């Protein structure tokens, strides 16, 4: 059996089972759950806020809190793995289908993933750099010459490489591919961080 894009090993049965259980949610419920999950993965984590949103979601939809929390947890784990692997929307959709997610839910997930990938990448880079020093940053500009999707041919993209160094002096590269708008969003966030540090005299 071919490996998944987000995982080299076969995902645990629990992951597959819970991902399939999300098919029982209606369109609005699934979208609302994804909003909660992607908000957490895109912004500074706030466990209390997420807990409150899940409690409110469960109460207003007549759903038990425990299985809802389990769905959110698995969605976070799977999505985070997809972001770390820098998967394309096509790869994400392929994995979701193999996990047994319905076609409609897979498309809803992919739309949310595409809309949030830039912020999730930024948060991932910031969290992975905690306790480490950014020692290098390179980027390359590219154009898609061929693709299974005709509309993607000729599109521009940026391949960015961040090099961070830990306390043990070991260096690690983090390579991220993003669209031009995603790159501009990242540079905007970096500029804001730089201004904040300068105002603190760092």
Backbone as JSON Lines, residues from 0, in Angstrom:
{"i":0,"aa":"X","n":[0.84,-1.2,0.0],"ca":[0.0,0.0,0.0],"c":[0.88,1.25,0.0]}
{"i":1,"aa":"X","n":[0.6,2.19,-0.9],"ca":[1.39,3.41,-0.96],"c":[1.22,4.21,0.32]}
{"i":2,"aa":"X","n":[2.28,4.94,0.68],"ca":[2.22,5.75,1.89],"c":[1.39,7.01,1.62]}
{"i":3,"aa":"X","n":[0.89,7.58,2.69],"ca":[0.16,8.83,2.58],"c":[1.17,9.96,2.36]}
{"i":4,"aa":"X","n":[0.69,11.07,1.87],"ca":[1.58,12.23,1.69],"c":[1.97,12.84,3.03]}
{"i":5,"aa":"X","n":[1.02,12.87,3.99],"ca":[1.29,13.52,5.26],"c":[1.97,12.6,6.27]}
{"i":6,"aa":"X","n":[2.05,11.31,5.95],"ca":[2.66,10.34,6.86],"c":[3.28,9.19,6.08]}
{"i":7,"aa":"X","n":[4.53,8.88,6.4],"ca":[5.2,7.77,5.73],"c":[4.59,6.43,6.15]}
{"i":8,"aa":"X","n":[4.18,6.36,7.4],"ca":[3.56,5.13,7.93],"c":[2.05,5.2,7.79]}
{"i":9,"aa":"X","n":[1.42,4.05,7.83],"ca":[-0.04,3.99,7.81],"c":[-0.57,4.68,9.07]}
{"i":10,"aa":"X","n":[-1.48,5.66,8.93],"ca":[-2.02,6.34,10.11],"c":[-2.71,5.35,11.04]}
{"i":11,"aa":"X","n":[-2.68,5.6,12.35],"ca":[-3.37,4.72,13.3],"c":[-4.85,4.59,12.96]}
{"i":12,"aa":"X","n":[-5.45,3.47,13.33],"ca":[-6.87,3.24,13.07],"c":[-7.74,4.34,13.67]}
{"i":13,"aa":"X","n":[-7.32,4.85,14.83],"ca":[-8.08,5.91,15.5],"c":[-8.19,7.15,14.62]}
{"i":14,"aa":"X","n":[-7.09,7.5,13.96],"ca":[-7.09,8.68,13.09],"c":[-8.06,8.48,11.93]}
{"i":15,"aa":"X","n":[-7.98,7.33,11.29],"ca":[-8.86,7.04,10.15],"c":[-10.32,7.02,10.6]}
{"i":16,"aa":"X","n":[-10.59,6.37,11.73],"ca":[-11.95,6.27,12.25],"c":[-12.55,7.63,12.56]}
{"i":17,"aa":"X","n":[-11.78,8.49,13.25],"ca":[-12.29,9.81,13.63],"c":[-12.47,10.7,12.4]}
{"i":18,"aa":"X","n":[-11.54,10.63,11.45],"ca":[-11.68,11.43,10.23],"c":[-12.95,11.04,9.48]}
{"i":19,"aa":"X","n":[-13.29,9.76,9.5],"ca":[-14.52,9.3,8.83],"c":[-15.77,9.72,9.6]}
{"i":20,"aa":"X","n":[-15.64,9.83,10.92],"ca":[-16.78,10.26,11.73],"c":[-17.17,11.71,11.44]}
{"i":21,"aa":"X","n":[-16.22,12.51,10.93],"ca":[-16.54,13.9,10.6],"c":[-17.57,13.97,9.47]}
{"i":22,"aa":"X","n":[-17.72,12.86,8.72],"ca":[-18.7,12.82,7.63],"c":[-20.13,12.9,8.16]}
{"i":23,"aa":"X","n":[-20.3,12.6,9.45],"ca":[-21.65,12.63,10.04],"c":[-22.11,14.06,10.33]}
{"i":24,"aa":"X","n":[-21.16,15.0,10.33],"ca":[-21.53,16.41,10.55],"c":[-22.13,16.96,9.26]}
{"i":25,"aa":"X","n":[-23.09,17.86,9.4],"ca":[-23.62,18.5,8.19],"c":[-22.63,19.56,7.71]}
{"i":26,"aa":"X","n":[-22.89,20.14,6.56],"ca":[-21.95,21.08,5.93],"c":[-21.59,22.24,6.85]}
{"i":27,"aa":"X","n":[-22.61,22.84,7.47],"ca":[-22.37,24.0,8.35],"c":[-21.58,23.59,9.59]}
{"i":28,"aa":"X","n":[-21.92,22.45,10.18],"ca":[-21.22,21.98,11.37],"c":[-19.74,21.7,11.06]}
{"i":29,"aa":"X","n":[-19.5,21.05,9.93],"ca":[-18.11,20.72,9.55],"c":[-17.31,22.0,9.3]}
{"i":30,"aa":"X","n":[-17.92,22.96,8.63],"ca":[-17.24,24.24,8.36],"c":[-16.92,24.95,9.67]}
{"i":31,"aa":"X","n":[-17.85,24.95,10.61],"ca":[-17.63,25.62,11.9],"c":[-16.5,24.94,12.68]}
{"i":32,"aa":"X","n":[-16.45,23.61,12.63],"ca":[-15.38,22.89,13.32],"c":[-14.03,23.21,12.69]}
{"i":33,"aa":"X","n":[-14.0,23.27,11.36],"ca":[-12.75,23.62,10.68],"c":[-12.31,25.04,11.02]}
{"i":34,"aa":"X","n":[-13.28,25.95,11.16],"ca":[-12.95,27.34,11.53],"c":[-12.22,27.37,12.87]}
{"i":35,"aa":"X","n":[-12.69,26.57,13.82],"ca":[-12.06,26.5,15.14],"c":[-10.66,25.93,15.04]}
{"i":36,"aa":"X","n":[-10.52,24.83,14.29],"ca":[-9.23,24.15,14.15],"c":[-8.21,25.02,13.43]}
{"i":37,"aa":"X","n":[-8.6,25.61,12.3],"ca":[-7.65,26.41,11.52],"c":[-7.31,27.72,12.21]}
{"i":38,"aa":"X","n":[-8.23,28.24,13.02],"ca":[-7.94,29.44,13.8],"c":[-6.85,29.15,14.82]}
{"i":39,"aa":"X","n":[-6.92,27.98,15.45],"ca":[-5.9,27.59,16.43],"c":[-4.54,27.4,15.76]}
{"i":40,"aa":"X","n":[-4.54,26.79,14.58],"ca":[-3.28,26.51,13.88],"c":[-2.69,27.74,13.21]}
{"i":41,"aa":"X","n":[-3.5,28.8,13.07],"ca":[-3.03,30.0,12.39],"c":[-2.63,31.12,13.34]}
{"i":42,"aa":"X","n":[-3.12,31.05,14.58],"ca":[-2.89,32.13,15.53],"c":[-2.23,31.61,16.8]}
{"i":43,"aa":"X","n":[-1.92,32.54,17.7],"ca":[-1.34,32.14,18.99],"c":[-2.33,31.24,19.71]}
{"i":44,"aa":"X","n":[-1.88,30.07,20.19],"ca":[-2.81,29.13,20.82],"c":[-3.42,29.67,22.1]}
{"i":45,"aa":"X","n":[-4.7,29.42,22.23],"ca":[-5.42,29.81,23.44],"c":[-6.34,28.65,23.79]}
{"i":46,"aa":"X","n":[-5.85,27.78,24.67],"ca":[-6.58,26.56,25.02],"c":[-7.96,26.86,25.59]}
{"i":47,"aa":"X","n":[-8.04,27.89,26.44],"ca":[-9.33,28.22,27.05],"c":[-10.35,28.68,26.02]}
{"i":48,"aa":"X","n":[-9.88,29.47,25.04],"ca":[-10.77,29.97,24.0],"c":[-11.28,28.82,23.13]}
{"i":49,"aa":"X","n":[-10.38,27.89,22.81],"ca":[-10.78,26.75,22.0],"c":[-11.78,25.87,22.76]}
{"i":50,"aa":"X","n":[-11.49,25.66,24.04],"ca":[-12.37,24.86,24.89],"c":[-13.77,25.48,24.92]}
{"i":51,"aa":"X","n":[-13.81,26.8,25.07],"ca":[-15.08,27.52,25.12],"c":[-15.85,27.39,23.8]}
{"i":52,"aa":"X","n":[-15.12,27.52,22.68],"ca":[-15.76,27.43,21.36],"c":[-16.32,26.03,21.12]}
{"i":53,"aa":"X","n":[-15.57,25.01,21.54],"ca":[-16.03,23.64,21.35],"c":[-17.25,23.35,22.23]}
{"i":54,"aa":"X","n":[-17.24,23.88,23.46],"ca":[-18.39,23.7,24.36],"c":[-19.64,24.36,23.76]}
{"i":55,"aa":"X","n":[-19.45,25.57,23.24],"ca":[-20.57,26.31,22.63],"c":[-21.07,25.58,21.39]}
{"i":56,"aa":"X","n":[-20.13,25.07,20.58],"ca":[-20.47,24.33,19.36],"c":[-21.29,23.09,19.71]}
{"i":57,"aa":"X","n":[-20.82,22.34,20.7],"ca":[-21.51,21.11,21.11],"c":[-22.9,21.41,21.62]}
{"i":58,"aa":"X","n":[-23.02,22.44,22.44],"ca":[-24.3,22.81,23.04],"c":[-25.31,23.24,21.98]}
{"i":59,"aa":"X","n":[-24.89,24.08,21.04],"ca":[-25.81,24.62,20.03],"c":[-26.19,23.59,18.96]}
{"i":60,"aa":"X","n":[-25.39,22.52,18.84],"ca":[-25.67,21.51,17.82],"c":[-26.12,20.17,18.39]}
{"i":61,"aa":"X","n":[-26.27,20.1,19.71],"ca":[-26.72,18.87,20.33],"c":[-25.75,17.72,20.16]}
{"i":62,"aa":"X","n":[-24.47,18.05,20.22],"ca":[-23.42,17.04,20.06],"c":[-22.68,16.88,21.39]}
{"i":63,"aa":"X","n":[-22.28,15.65,21.72],"ca":[-21.52,15.43,22.94],"c":[-20.13,16.05,22.8]}
{"i":64,"aa":"X","n":[-19.66,16.64,23.9],"ca":[-18.38,17.37,23.86],"c":[-17.19,16.44,23.63]}
{"i":65,"aa":"X","n":[-17.17,15.29,24.29],"ca":[-16.01,14.38,24.2],"c":[-15.66,13.97,22.77]}
{"i":66,"aa":"X","n":[-16.65,13.44,21.98],"ca":[-16.31,13.07,20.61],"c":[-15.96,14.27,19.74]}
{"i":67,"aa":"X","n":[-16.54,15.44,20.05],"ca":[-16.23,16.66,19.3],"c":[-14.77,17.07,19.53]}
{"i":68,"aa":"X","n":[-14.34,16.98,20.81],"ca":[-12.95,17.3,21.13],"c":[-11.99,16.34,20.43]}
{"i":69,"aa":"X","n":[-12.4,15.08,20.35],"ca":[-11.58,14.06,19.68],"c":[-11.44,14.39,18.19]}
{"i":70,"aa":"X","n":[-12.55,14.82,17.57],"ca":[-12.51,15.22,16.16],"c":[-11.54,16.4,15.97]}
{"i":71,"aa":"X","n":[-11.67,17.4,16.85],"ca":[-10.82,18.58,16.75],"c":[-9.34,18.2,16.92]}
{"i":72,"aa":"X","n":[-9.07,17.33,17.88],"ca":[-7.7,16.89,18.16],"c":[-7.09,16.19,16.94]}
{"i":73,"aa":"X","n":[-7.83,15.26,16.35],"ca":[-7.32,14.52,15.19],"c":[-7.15,15.44,13.99]}
{"i":74,"aa":"X","n":[-8.11,16.36,13.79],"ca":[-8.0,17.31,12.69],"c":[-6.76,18.19,12.84]}
{"i":75,"aa":"X","n":[-6.46,18.57,14.08],"ca":[-5.28,19.39,14.35],"c":[-4.0,18.6,14.04]}
{"i":76,"aa":"X","n":[-3.96,17.36,14.49],"ca":[-2.78,16.51,14.27],"c":[-2.54,16.3,12.77]}
{"i":77,"aa":"X","n":[-3.6,15.94,12.05],"ca":[-3.48,15.67,10.61],"c":[-3.1,16.94,9.84]}
{"i":78,"aa":"X","n":[-3.77,18.04,10.15],"ca":[-3.5,19.3,9.45],"c":[-2.08,19.77,9.72]}
{"i":79,"aa":"X","n":[-1.64,19.67,10.97],"ca":[-0.29,20.09,11.33],"c":[0.76,19.28,10.57]}
{"i":80,"aa":"X","n":[0.51,17.99,10.41],"ca":[1.43,17.12,9.66],"c":[1.46,17.55,8.2]}
{"i":81,"aa":"X","n":[0.31,17.93,7.66],"ca":[0.24,18.37,6.27],"c":[1.01,19.67,6.06]}
{"i":82,"aa":"X","n":[0.91,20.57,7.04],"ca":[1.63,21.85,6.95],"c":[3.14,21.61,7.05]}
{"i":83,"aa":"X","n":[3.54,20.75,7.98],"ca":[4.96,20.44,8.15],"c":[5.55,19.83,6.88]}
{"i":84,"aa":"X","n":[4.76,19.03,6.18],"ca":[5.22,18.4,4.93],"c":[5.05,19.34,3.74]}
{"i":85,"aa":"X","n":[4.43,20.51,3.99],"ca":[4.21,21.5,2.94],"c":[3.45,20.9,1.75]}
{"i":86,"aa":"X","n":[2.36,20.2,2.04],"ca":[1.6,19.53,0.99],"c":[0.82,20.51,0.14]}
{"i":87,"aa":"X","n":[0.67,20.18,-1.13],"ca":[-0.16,20.96,-2.03],"c":[-1.62,20.6,-1.75]}
{"i":88,"aa":"X","n":[-2.52,21.42,-2.28],"ca":[-3.95,21.16,-2.09],"c":[-4.32,19.81,-2.7]}
{"i":89,"aa":"X","n":[-3.72,19.47,-3.84],"ca":[-4.01,18.19,-4.5],"c":[-3.57,17.02,-3.62]}
{"i":90,"aa":"X","n":[-2.4,17.15,-2.99],"ca":[-1.9,16.09,-2.1],"c":[-2.8,15.96,-0.87]}
{"i":91,"aa":"X","n":[-3.25,17.1,-0.35],"ca":[-4.16,17.09,0.81],"c":[-5.46,16.39,0.44]}
{"i":92,"aa":"X","n":[-6.03,16.74,-0.72],"ca":[-7.28,16.14,-1.15],"c":[-7.13,14.63,-1.34]}
{"i":93,"aa":"X","n":[-6.0,14.22,-1.89],"ca":[-5.73,12.79,-2.1],"c":[-5.69,12.05,-0.77]}
{"i":94,"aa":"X","n":[-5.0,12.63,0.22],"ca":[-4.91,11.99,1.54],"c":[-6.27,11.91,2.22]}
{"i":95,"aa":"X","n":[-7.05,12.98,2.11],"ca":[-8.37,13.0,2.74],"c":[-9.27,11.92,2.14]}
{"i":96,"aa":"X","n":[-9.21,11.76,0.84],"ca":[-10.02,10.73,0.18],"c":[-9.61,9.34,0.65]}
{"i":97,"aa":"X","n":[-8.31,9.12,0.81],"ca":[-7.82,7.82,1.26],"c":[-8.15,7.58,2.73]}
{"i":98,"aa":"X","n":[-8.34,8.66,3.49],"ca":[-8.74,8.53,4.89],"c":[-10.24,8.26,5.02]}
{"i":99,"aa":"X","n":[-10.96,8.36,3.92],"ca":[-12.39,8.09,3.94],"c":[-13.26,9.31,4.16]}
{"i":100,"aa":"X","n":[-12.66,10.51,4.02],"ca":[-13.43,11.75,4.17],"c":[-14.28,11.93,2.92]}
{"i":101,"aa":"X","n":[-15.52,12.34,3.1],"ca":[-16.43,12.51,1.95],"c":[-15.89,13.57,0.99]}
{"i":102,"aa":"X","n":[-16.3,13.49,-0.25],"ca":[-15.83,14.42,-1.28],"c":[-16.17,15.87,-0.92]}
{"i":103,"aa":"X","n":[-17.38,16.08,-0.41],"ca":[-17.8,17.44,-0.04],"c":[-16.95,17.98,1.1]}
{"i":104,"aa":"X","n":[-16.73,17.15,2.13],"ca":[-15.91,17.59,3.26],"c":[-14.46,17.81,2.86]}
{"i":105,"aa":"X","n":[-13.98,16.98,1.95],"ca":[-12.59,17.12,1.47],"c":[-12.42,18.46,0.76]}
{"i":106,"aa":"X","n":[-13.39,18.85,-0.04],"ca":[-13.31,20.13,-0.76],"c":[-13.39,21.3,0.23]}
{"i":107,"aa":"X","n":[-14.25,21.16,1.25],"ca":[-14.37,22.21,2.27],"c":[-13.05,22.36,3.03]}
{"i":108,"aa":"X","n":[-12.45,21.21,3.38],"ca":[-11.17,21.2,4.09],"c":[-10.09,21.85,3.24]}
{"i":109,"aa":"X","n":[-10.02,21.48,1.97],"ca":[-8.99,22.0,1.07],"c":[-9.1,23.52,0.91]}
{"i":110,"aa":"X","n":[-10.33,24.02,0.85],"ca":[-10.55,25.46,0.72],"c":[-10.02,26.19,1.96]}
{"i":111,"aa":"X","n":[-10.29,25.61,3.15],"ca":[-9.82,26.21,4.4],"c":[-8.29,26.11,4.49]}
{"i":112,"aa":"X","n":[-7.75,24.99,4.06],"ca":[-6.29,24.77,4.07],"c":[-5.6,25.8,3.17]}
{"i":113,"aa":"X","n":[-6.13,25.98,1.97],"ca":[-5.54,26.92,1.02],"c":[-5.59,28.35,1.56]}
{"i":114,"aa":"X","n":[-6.69,28.71,2.21],"ca":[-6.86,30.07,2.73],"c":[-5.97,30.34,3.94]}
{"i":115,"aa":"X","n":[-5.61,29.29,4.68],"ca":[-4.87,29.47,5.94],"c":[-3.41,29.05,5.88]}
{"i":116,"aa":"X","n":[-2.95,28.46,4.78],"ca":[-1.62,27.86,4.74],"c":[-0.51,28.85,5.04]}
{"i":117,"aa":"X","n":[-0.63,30.09,4.56],"ca":[0.41,31.09,4.81],"c":[0.58,31.37,6.3]}
{"i":118,"aa":"X","n":[-0.55,31.6,7.0],"ca":[-0.5,31.89,8.43],"c":[-0.02,30.67,9.22]}
{"i":119,"aa":"X","n":[-0.44,29.47,8.78],"ca":[-0.01,28.25,9.47],"c":[1.48,28.03,9.3]}
{"i":120,"aa":"X","n":[2.01,28.33,8.11],"ca":[3.45,28.23,7.87],"c":[4.21,29.19,8.79]}
{"i":121,"aa":"X","n":[3.71,30.43,8.87],"ca":[4.35,31.44,9.71],"c":[4.39,31.0,11.16]}
{"i":122,"aa":"X","n":[3.25,30.5,11.66],"ca":[3.19,30.05,13.05],"c":[4.11,28.87,13.29]}
{"i":123,"aa":"X","n":[4.17,27.95,12.31],"ca":[5.03,26.78,12.42],"c":[6.49,27.18,12.48]}
{"i":124,"aa":"X","n":[6.87,28.15,11.64],"ca":[8.26,28.62,11.63],"c":[8.62,29.3,12.95]}
{"i":125,"aa":"X","n":[7.67,30.1,13.46],"ca":[7.92,30.81,14.73],"c":[8.07,29.81,15.87]}
{"i":126,"aa":"X","n":[7.18,28.82,15.92],"ca":[7.21,27.83,17.01],"c":[8.46,26.95,16.92]}
{"i":127,"aa":"X","n":[8.88,26.61,15.68],"ca":[10.07,25.77,15.53],"c":[11.35,26.54,15.82]}
{"i":128,"aa":"X","n":[11.26,27.87,15.75],"ca":[12.44,28.7,15.99],"c":[12.57,29.12,17.46]}
{"i":129,"aa":"X","n":[11.58,28.78,18.28],"ca":[11.65,29.16,19.69],"c":[12.87,28.52,20.34]}
{"i":130,"aa":"X","n":[13.65,29.33,21.05],"ca":[14.85,28.81,21.69],"c":[15.98,28.65,20.69]}
{"i":131,"aa":"X","n":[15.75,29.06,19.46],"ca":[16.77,28.95,18.43],"c":[17.02,30.32,17.81]}
{"i":132,"aa":"X","n":[18.1,30.41,17.08],"ca":[18.46,31.68,16.45],"c":[18.37,31.52,14.93]}
{"i":133,"aa":"X","n":[17.72,32.47,14.28],"ca":[17.67,32.45,12.82],"c":[19.02,32.91,12.3]}
{"i":134,"aa":"X","n":[19.72,32.02,11.61],"ca":[21.07,32.34,11.14],"c":[21.15,32.5,9.63]}
{"i":135,"aa":"X","n":[20.07,32.18,8.96],"ca":[20.11,32.34,7.51],"c":[18.72,32.28,6.89]}
{"i":136,"aa":"X","n":[18.58,33.02,5.81],"ca":[17.31,33.02,5.09],"c":[17.61,33.22,3.61]}
{"i":137,"aa":"X","n":[17.2,32.26,2.8],"ca":[17.37,32.35,1.35],"c":[16.03,32.1,0.69]}
{"i":138,"aa":"X","n":[15.85,32.68,-0.47],"ca":[14.64,32.4,-1.21],"c":[14.92,32.39,-2.7]}
{"i":139,"aa":"X","n":[14.13,31.56,-3.39],"ca":[14.26,31.44,-4.85],"c":[12.9,31.69,-5.48]}
{"i":140,"aa":"X","n":[12.94,32.35,-6.61],"ca":[11.72,32.64,-7.35],"c":[11.59,31.6,-8.46]}
{"i":141,"aa":"X","n":[10.39,31.05,-8.64],"ca":[10.2,30.04,-9.67],"c":[8.87,30.2,-10.38]}
{"i":142,"aa":"X","n":[8.77,29.51,-11.51],"ca":[7.54,29.51,-12.3],"c":[7.2,28.05,-12.61]}
{"i":143,"aa":"X","n":[5.95,27.68,-12.37],"ca":[5.51,26.3,-12.63],"c":[5.48,26.06,-14.14]}
{"i":144,"aa":"X","n":[6.33,25.14,-14.59],"ca":[6.43,24.85,-16.03],"c":[5.42,23.79,-16.46]}
{"i":145,"aa":"X","n":[5.13,22.84,-15.56],"ca":[4.15,21.8,-15.89],"c":[3.43,21.38,-14.62]}
{"i":146,"aa":"X","n":[2.2,20.95,-14.79],"ca":[1.38,20.53,-13.66],"c":[0.24,19.69,-14.18]}
{"i":147,"aa":"X","n":[-0.3,18.83,-13.27],"ca":[-1.46,18.03,-13.66],"c":[-2.7,18.92,-13.8]}
{"i":148,"aa":"X","n":[-2.6,20.14,-13.21],"ca":[-3.68,21.11,-13.36],"c":[-3.23,22.21,-14.31]}
{"i":149,"aa":"X","n":[-3.85,22.3,-15.48],"ca":[-3.45,23.25,-16.51],"c":[-3.42,24.69,-16.02]}
{"i":150,"aa":"X","n":[-4.39,25.04,-15.16],"ca":[-4.47,26.42,-14.68],"c":[-3.29,26.82,-13.8]}
{"i":151,"aa":"X","n":[-2.52,25.84,-13.32],"ca":[-1.37,26.15,-12.47],"c":[-0.1,26.43,-13.28]}
{"i":152,"aa":"X","n":[-0.1,26.04,-14.56],"ca":[1.07,26.26,-15.4],"c":[1.29,27.76,-15.59]}
{"i":153,"aa":"X","n":[2.54,28.18,-15.38],"ca":[2.87,29.6,-15.53],"c":[2.73,30.4,-14.25]}
{"i":154,"aa":"X","n":[2.26,29.75,-13.18],"ca":[2.12,30.46,-11.9],"c":[3.48,30.64,-11.23]}
{"i":155,"aa":"X","n":[3.63,31.77,-10.57],"ca":[4.88,32.07,-9.85],"c":[4.81,31.51,-8.43]}
{"i":156,"aa":"X","n":[5.96,31.14,-7.9],"ca":[6.03,30.68,-6.52],"c":[7.38,31.07,-5.93]}
{"i":157,"aa":"X","n":[7.45,31.05,-4.62],"ca":[8.68,31.35,-3.89],"c":[9.06,30.14,-3.06]}
{"i":158,"aa":"X","n":[10.3,29.72,-3.13],"ca":[10.8,28.65,-2.27],"c":[11.73,29.3,-1.24]}
{"i":159,"aa":"X","n":[11.3,29.33,0.0],"ca":[12.07,29.98,1.06],"c":[12.75,28.95,1.96]}
{"i":160,"aa":"X","n":[14.01,29.23,2.33],"ca":[14.74,28.33,3.22],"c":[15.19,29.1,4.46]}
{"i":161,"aa":"X","n":[14.7,28.66,5.62],"ca":[15.08,29.26,6.89],"c":[16.08,28.34,7.57]}
{"i":162,"aa":"X","n":[17.18,28.9,8.02],"ca":[18.18,28.11,8.74],"c":[18.21,28.59,10.19]}
{"i":163,"aa":"X","n":[17.92,27.68,11.12],"ca":[17.91,28.04,12.54],"c":[18.97,27.23,13.29]}
{"i":164,"aa":"X","n":[19.48,27.85,14.36],"ca":[20.54,27.2,15.15],"c":[20.08,27.1,16.6]}
{"i":165,"aa":"X","n":[20.18,25.9,17.16],"ca":[19.77,25.67,18.54],"c":[20.89,25.93,19.52]}
{"i":166,"aa":"X","n":[20.61,25.73,20.81],"ca":[21.61,25.95,21.85],"c":[22.78,24.99,21.7]}
{"i":167,"aa":"X","n":[22.53,23.84,21.07],"ca":[23.58,22.85,20.88],"c":[24.43,23.14,19.64]}
{"i":168,"aa":"X","n":[24.18,24.3,19.02],"ca":[24.91,24.76,17.82],"c":[24.54,23.99,16.55]}
{"i":169,"aa":"X","n":[23.6,23.06,16.67],"ca":[23.16,22.32,15.49],"c":[22.23,23.2,14.66]}
{"i":170,"aa":"X","n":[22.44,23.15,13.36],"ca":[21.62,23.95,12.46],"c":[20.61,23.08,11.72]}
{"i":171,"aa":"X","n":[19.46,23.64,11.48],"ca":[18.39,22.91,10.81],"c":[17.76,23.81,9.76]}
{"i":172,"aa":"X","n":[17.55,23.27,8.56],"ca":[16.91,24.02,7.49],"c":[15.43,23.69,7.45]}
{"i":173,"aa":"X","n":[14.64,24.71,7.23],"ca":[13.2,24.53,7.06],"c":[12.83,25.14,5.72]}
{"i":174,"aa":"X","n":[12.45,24.31,4.77],"ca":[12.14,24.77,3.42],"c":[10.63,24.84,3.23]}
{"i":175,"aa":"X","n":[10.16,25.98,2.74],"ca":[8.74,26.19,2.53],"c":[8.51,26.76,1.14]}
{"i":176,"aa":"X","n":[7.54,26.19,0.43],"ca":[7.17,26.72,-0.88],"c":[5.85,27.45,-0.74]}
{"i":177,"aa":"X","n":[5.78,28.66,-1.27],"ca":[4.56,29.44,-1.12],"c":[4.29,30.28,-2.37]}
{"i":178,"aa":"X","n":[3.06,30.72,-2.49],"ca":[2.69,31.59,-3.6],"c":[3.2,33.0,-3.29]}
{"i":179,"aa":"X","n":[3.17,33.87,-4.29],"ca":[3.61,35.25,-4.07],"c":[2.8,35.96,-2.98]}
{"i":180,"aa":"X","n":[1.45,35.84,-2.99],"ca":[0.69,36.48,-1.91],"c":[1.07,35.94,-0.53]}
{"i":181,"aa":"X","n":[1.31,34.62,-0.44],"ca":[1.71,34.03,0.84],"c":[3.07,34.58,1.27]}
{"i":182,"aa":"X","n":[3.98,34.74,0.31],"ca":[5.31,35.28,0.61],"c":[5.21,36.73,1.09]}
{"i":183,"aa":"X","n":[4.36,37.51,0.44],"ca":[4.18,38.91,0.85],"c":[3.57,38.98,2.25]}
{"i":184,"aa":"X","n":[2.64,38.07,2.55],"ca":[2.04,38.03,3.89],"c":[3.12,37.72,4.94]}
{"i":185,"aa":"X","n":[4.0,36.76,4.61],"ca":[5.08,36.38,5.53],"c":[6.02,37.56,5.76]}
{"i":186,"aa":"X","n":[6.4,38.24,4.67],"ca":[7.31,39.38,4.8],"c":[6.67,40.51,5.62]}
{"i":187,"aa":"X","n":[5.35,40.65,5.46],"ca":[4.63,41.66,6.24],"c":[4.69,41.33,7.74]}
{"i":188,"aa":"X","n":[4.5,40.04,8.07],"ca":[4.56,39.6,9.46],"c":[5.97,39.77,10.03]}
{"i":189,"aa":"X","n":[6.98,39.47,9.21],"ca":[8.38,39.61,9.64],"c":[8.69,41.08,9.91]}
{"i":190,"aa":"X","n":[8.22,41.96,9.02],"ca":[8.46,43.39,9.19],"c":[7.8,43.91,10.47]}
{"i":191,"aa":"X","n":[6.58,43.42,10.76],"ca":[5.89,43.82,11.99],"c":[6.67,43.36,13.22]}
{"i":192,"aa":"X","n":[7.21,42.13,13.15],"ca":[8.0,41.6,14.27],"c":[9.27,42.42,14.46]}
{"i":193,"aa":"X","n":[9.9,42.8,13.35],"ca":[11.13,43.6,13.42],"c":[10.87,44.96,14.08]}
{"i":194,"aa":"X","n":[9.75,45.6,13.68],"ca":[9.4,46.9,14.26],"c":[9.12,46.77,15.76]}
{"i":195,"aa":"X","n":[8.43,45.68,16.13],"ca":[8.13,45.45,17.55],"c":[9.42,45.26,18.36]}
{"i":196,"aa":"X","n":[10.37,44.51,17.82],"ca":[11.64,44.27,18.53],"c":[12.44,45.56,18.65]}
{"i":197,"aa":"X","n":[12.44,46.35,17.57],"ca":[13.18,47.62,17.59],"c":[12.6,48.58,18.61]}
{"i":198,"aa":"X","n":[11.26,48.56,18.74],"ca":[10.61,49.46,19.72],"c":[10.93,49.04,21.15]}
{"i":199,"aa":"X","n":[11.27,47.75,21.34],"ca":[11.64,47.25,22.66],"c":[13.13,47.38,22.91]}
{"i":200,"aa":"X","n":[13.84,47.86,21.88],"ca":[15.28,48.04,22.02],"c":[16.05,46.76,21.93]}
{"i":201,"aa":"X","n":[15.46,45.75,21.25],"ca":[16.12,44.44,21.12],"c":[17.14,44.49,19.99]}
